[in-house]
Amino acid sequence: MIVTPNFHFNGNCKKAVEFYKDVFDIKVNCMYEVSEADPKDYISNHENKNLIYHAEVILGNARVIMSDITKKKNEKMIIPCL
């Protein structure tokens, strides 16, 4: 069985990926902003269009998935799943 870690960030996923790239020399396979997501897969608005919808990196031999999450008062948390 392969377990794939998923890291979720509060709007700073892009900065985290850059940080991990500098510190751990990770390879970034892909990184997509919410504005690039298919509208039927992800609820987007003007405020979250630059957040990371999905990022996939390689750390050593491990694949790691990263994304931003959003939560506003009286709103359910939106967690992207692929």
Rosetta blueprint (number, residue, H / E / L):
1 M L
2 I L
3 V L
4 T L
5 P L
6 N E
7 F E
8 H E
9 F E
10 N L
11 G L
12 N L
13 C H
14 K H
15 K H
16 A H
17 V H
18 E H
19 F H
20 Y H
21 K H
22 D H
23 V H
24 F H
25 D L
26 I L
27 K E
28 V E
29 N E
30 C E
31 M E
32 Y E
33 E E
34 V H
35 S H
36 E H
37 A L
38 D L
39 P L
40 K L
41 D L
42 Y L
43 I L
44 S L
45 N L
46 H H
47 E H
48 N H
49 K L
50 N L
51 L L
52 I E
53 Y E
54 H E
55 A E
56 E E
57 V E
58 I E
59 L E
60 G L
61 N L
62 A E
63 R E
64 V E
65 I E
66 M E
67 S E
68 D E
69 I L
70 T E
71 K L
72 K L
73 K L
74 N L
75 E L
76 K L
77 M L
78 I E
79 I L
80 P L
81 C L
82 L L
